[in-house]
Amino acid sequence: MEIKDLRSLVRYNPEKMAKIPVFESDKMFFDLYALLPGQAQKTHTHEGSDKIYYVLEGEVVVRIGEEEALLAPGMAVIARSGEAHGVRNESASPALLLVVMAPKP
């Protein structure tokens, strides 16, 4: 059985958003994304894979296709295969997200 303490994995990188692997298989990945104020994941797409962002801490602006929404802790959004997506932290506080993608690209 694989068990991980997510809190012990969290780290922020002052130069760019931190992608922190938690679990990975040939079918999916489960990561933490740690964003300091002003950091972002630029908009991109994945053909054949869906991605879910779930906010643990802070607030982020998520872009899916042509739409944007502010997400707070406890909120989640899905970017379906082929939809352009990205996330940015426009707040004054750090943000922490769980990110799941399947199938793994």
Backbone as JSON, one array per atom type, in Angstrom:
{
  "sequence": "MEIKDLRSLVRYNPEKMAKIPVFESDKMFFDLYALLPGQAQKTHTHEGSDKIYYVLEGEVVVRIGEEEALLAPGMAVIARSGEAHGVRNESASPALLLVVMAPKP",
  "N": [[0.85, -1.18, 0.0], [0.55, 2.18, -0.86], [1.08, 5.11, 0.83], [0.97, 8.56, 1.31], [2.02, 11.53, 2.91], [0.68, 14.39, 2.15], [1.09, 17.04, 3.02], [3.75, 17.09, 3.8], [5.05, 17.08, 1.4], [4.7, 19.5, 0.14], [6.06, 22.3, -1.45], [7.24, 25.47, -2.36], [8.29, 27.28, -5.22], [10.17, 30.04, -5.86], [10.71, 30.89, -8.44], [9.07, 29.66, -10.38], [5.85, 28.06, -10.89], [5.4, 25.22, -8.83], [5.36, 21.85, -9.65], [4.43, 19.02, -8.1], [4.98, 15.73, -7.91], [2.8, 13.16, -6.77], [1.37, 10.62, -6.92], [1.78, 8.27, -9.56], [1.04, 6.49, -12.5], [0.96, 4.24, -15.33], [-1.45, 4.97, -16.33], [-2.47, 7.34, -15.17], [-1.9, 10.55, -13.5], [-1.31, 12.14, -10.34], [-0.92, 15.02, -8.87], [0.48, 17.73, -6.89], [0.08, 21.19, -7.26], [1.82, 24.05, -6.64], [1.49, 27.38, -6.21], [2.87, 30.52, -6.01], [1.98, 33.97, -5.31], [1.19, 35.61, -8.34], [2.23, 33.63, -9.98], [1.81, 31.19, -12.66], [0.31, 28.62, -14.7], [0.72, 28.3, -17.99], [-1.74, 28.51, -20.61], [-2.71, 25.55, -22.22], [-3.16, 22.45, -24.07], [-4.37, 19.03, -23.94], [-4.65, 16.3, -25.87], [-6.84, 13.62, -25.73], [-6.75, 13.26, -22.97], [-8.13, 13.98, -19.76], [-8.19, 16.61, -17.33], [-8.27, 17.44, -13.91], [-8.59, 20.09, -11.66], [-8.3, 20.77, -8.26], [-8.88, 22.85, -5.6], [-6.98, 23.27, -2.76], [-5.86, 25.16, -0.99], [-5.88, 28.74, -0.78], [-6.66, 30.93, -3.58], [-7.4, 30.65, -7.04], [-7.36, 31.6, -10.5], [-8.92, 29.94, -13.02], [-8.68, 28.9, -16.35], [-10.67, 27.54, -18.8], [-11.08, 26.57, -21.97], [-12.68, 29.26, -23.45], [-13.57, 30.39, -21.14], [-13.29, 31.79, -17.83], [-12.81, 31.36, -14.32], [-12.98, 32.07, -10.83], [-11.6, 30.1, -8.39], [-11.99, 28.75, -5.16], [-10.92, 27.27, -1.99], [-11.95, 23.88, -1.81], [-13.3, 23.83, -4.18], [-13.61, 22.51, -7.51], [-12.62, 21.85, -10.94], [-13.02, 20.66, -14.29], [-11.03, 20.03, -17.11], [-11.69, 18.95, -20.12], [-10.6, 16.5, -22.54], [-8.73, 17.96, -25.11], [-9.6, 20.56, -24.58], [-8.48, 23.83, -24.12], [-6.55, 24.88, -21.34], [-5.56, 26.36, -18.21], [-4.01, 27.8, -15.28], [-3.83, 30.39, -12.81], [-2.39, 32.38, -10.21], [-3.67, 35.09, -8.91], [-3.89, 36.28, -6.52], [-2.86, 37.57, -3.26], [-1.8, 35.62, -1.72], [-0.26, 32.35, -1.25], [-1.17, 29.5, -3.29], [-2.54, 26.21, -3.38], [-3.01, 23.27, -5.15], [-4.68, 20.2, -5.95], [-4.08, 18.03, -8.59], [-5.32, 15.98, -11.06], [-4.84, 13.78, -13.73], [-6.01, 11.92, -16.44], [-6.4, 9.69, -19.2], [-2.88, 9.28, -18.54], [-0.8, 11.48, -20.28]],
  "CA": [[0.0, 0.0, 0.0], [1.29, 3.45, -0.9], [0.46, 6.22, 1.56], [1.84, 9.73, 1.34], [1.59, 12.71, 3.66], [0.77, 15.47, 1.18], [1.62, 18.27, 3.65], [5.21, 17.03, 3.84], [5.55, 17.22, 0.04], [4.47, 20.86, -0.36], [7.17, 23.23, -1.55], [7.0, 26.56, -3.32], [9.49, 27.69, -5.95], [9.99, 31.46, -6.16], [10.94, 31.16, -9.86], [7.94, 29.2, -11.2], [4.91, 27.15, -10.25], [5.97, 23.91, -8.53], [4.57, 20.64, -9.89], [4.95, 18.06, -7.14], [4.36, 14.42, -8.13], [2.36, 12.41, -5.59], [1.23, 9.26, -7.43], [1.82, 8.2, -11.02], [1.01, 5.16, -13.09], [0.9, 4.38, -16.78], [-2.8, 5.4, -16.69], [-2.86, 8.63, -14.63], [-1.02, 11.15, -12.51], [-1.92, 12.84, -9.23], [0.13, 15.97, -8.47], [0.2, 19.0, -6.22], [0.62, 22.38, -7.91], [2.01, 25.09, -5.63], [1.67, 28.65, -6.91], [3.02, 31.75, -5.25], [1.29, 35.07, -5.97], [1.7, 35.99, -9.64], [2.65, 32.48, -10.79], [0.75, 30.64, -13.51], [0.54, 27.57, -15.68], [0.16, 28.89, -19.2], [-2.8, 27.76, -21.26], [-2.25, 24.48, -23.09], [-4.17, 21.41, -24.27], [-3.97, 17.63, -23.97], [-5.59, 15.48, -26.63], [-7.0, 12.27, -25.21], [-6.66, 13.21, -21.5], [-8.9, 14.94, -18.97], [-7.46, 17.09, -16.16], [-9.09, 18.03, -12.86], [-7.93, 20.95, -10.67], [-9.05, 20.88, -7.01], [-8.18, 23.84, -4.77], [-6.82, 22.95, -1.33], [-5.59, 26.4, -0.25], [-5.77, 29.94, -1.6], [-7.59, 31.13, -4.7], [-6.78, 30.7, -8.37], [-8.21, 31.81, -11.67], [-8.76, 28.82, -13.94], [-9.21, 29.12, -17.69], [-11.03, 26.35, -19.56], [-11.61, 27.1, -23.23], [-12.76, 30.72, -23.43], [-14.15, 30.81, -19.87], [-12.45, 31.88, -16.65], [-13.54, 31.36, -13.05], [-12.19, 32.12, -9.6], [-11.85, 28.93, -7.56], [-11.57, 28.84, -3.76], [-10.77, 25.94, -1.4], [-13.1, 23.0, -1.9], [-13.87, 23.88, -5.53], [-12.89, 21.75, -8.53], [-13.04, 22.08, -12.32], [-12.45, 19.69, -15.21], [-10.68, 20.39, -18.49], [-11.84, 17.71, -20.89], [-9.65, 16.29, -23.63], [-8.76, 18.93, -26.2], [-9.95, 21.92, -24.13], [-7.36, 24.64, -23.63], [-6.71, 25.13, -19.91], [-4.43, 26.88, -17.46], [-4.36, 28.31, -13.96], [-2.93, 31.44, -12.34], [-2.64, 32.9, -8.87], [-3.7, 36.55, -8.92], [-4.11, 36.74, -5.14], [-1.67, 37.94, -2.5], [-1.44, 34.47, -0.89], [0.05, 31.13, -1.99], [-2.29, 28.61, -3.61], [-2.17, 24.81, -3.48], [-4.02, 22.51, -5.89], [-4.53, 18.79, -6.34], [-4.31, 17.92, -10.03], [-5.4, 14.6, -11.52], [-4.99, 13.69, -15.17], [-6.14, 10.55, -16.93], [-5.2, 8.89, -19.03], [-1.62, 10.03, -18.52], [-0.35, 11.75, -21.67]],
  "C": [[0.89, 1.24, 0.0], [0.49, 4.53, -0.19], [1.45, 7.36, 1.59], [1.19, 10.84, 2.15], [1.77, 13.91, 2.74], [1.38, 16.74, 1.77], [3.14, 18.27, 3.63], [5.84, 17.21, 2.46], [5.51, 18.66, -0.48], [5.75, 21.69, -0.32], [6.82, 24.27, -2.61], [8.33, 26.94, -3.94], [9.3, 29.15, -6.33], [10.14, 31.79, -7.65], [9.79, 30.73, -10.76], [7.05, 28.27, -10.39], [5.58, 25.8, -10.02], [4.96, 22.82, -8.83], [5.21, 19.54, -9.05], [4.27, 16.71, -7.37], [3.99, 13.75, -6.81], [2.25, 10.93, -5.97], [1.24, 9.31, -8.95], [1.76, 6.74, -11.43], [1.02, 5.34, -14.6], [-0.45, 4.88, -17.24], [-3.17, 6.8, -16.22], [-1.73, 9.25, -13.84], [-1.85, 11.98, -11.53], [-0.82, 13.72, -8.65], [-0.42, 17.05, -7.55], [0.81, 20.09, -7.08], [0.66, 23.46, -6.84], [2.36, 26.39, -6.34], [1.79, 29.8, -5.91], [2.25, 32.86, -5.98], [1.98, 35.45, -7.28], [2.15, 34.83, -10.53], [1.48, 31.88, -11.55], [1.25, 29.42, -14.27], [-0.09, 28.09, -16.96], [-0.84, 27.94, -19.86], [-2.21, 26.78, -22.27], [-3.36, 23.45, -23.24], [-3.53, 20.03, -24.19], [-5.04, 16.89, -24.77], [-5.64, 14.1, -25.99], [-6.9, 12.15, -23.7], [-7.53, 14.3, -20.88], [-8.06, 15.34, -17.76], [-8.44, 17.74, -15.19], [-8.19, 18.83, -11.93], [-8.85, 21.01, -9.45], [-8.25, 21.79, -6.08], [-8.18, 23.4, -3.3], [-6.68, 24.21, -0.49], [-5.5, 27.56, -1.23], [-6.85, 30.02, -2.66], [-6.8, 31.19, -5.99], [-7.82, 31.04, -9.41], [-7.89, 30.68, -12.63], [-9.4, 29.2, -15.27], [-9.44, 27.77, -18.33], [-11.69, 26.85, -20.84], [-11.56, 28.62, -23.19], [-13.29, 31.26, -22.11], [-13.1, 30.85, -18.77], [-13.32, 31.92, -15.42], [-12.55, 31.42, -11.91], [-12.59, 30.92, -8.76], [-11.24, 29.13, -6.19], [-11.45, 27.42, -3.2], [-12.09, 25.14, -1.42], [-13.74, 22.96, -3.27], [-12.98, 23.11, -6.5], [-13.45, 22.08, -9.9], [-12.36, 21.02, -13.19], [-12.18, 20.34, -16.56], [-10.72, 19.08, -19.27], [-10.83, 17.67, -22.04], [-9.83, 17.33, -24.73], [-9.13, 20.34, -25.8], [-8.69, 22.63, -23.63], [-7.61, 24.96, -22.16], [-5.41, 25.65, -19.3], [-4.93, 27.47, -16.15], [-3.35, 29.39, -13.56], [-3.37, 31.92, -10.96], [-2.53, 34.42, -8.93], [-3.86, 37.13, -7.52], [-2.78, 37.12, -4.49], [-1.16, 36.79, -1.63], [-1.07, 33.27, -1.76], [-1.22, 30.31, -2.24], [-1.74, 27.19, -3.79], [-3.31, 24.03, -4.1], [-3.66, 21.04, -5.94], [-4.86, 18.74, -7.81], [-4.25, 16.44, -10.42], [-5.59, 14.62, -13.02], [-5.03, 12.23, -15.59], [-6.78, 10.56, -18.3], [-3.96, 9.78, -19.1], [-1.15, 10.25, -19.95], [1.02, 11.13, -21.95]]
}
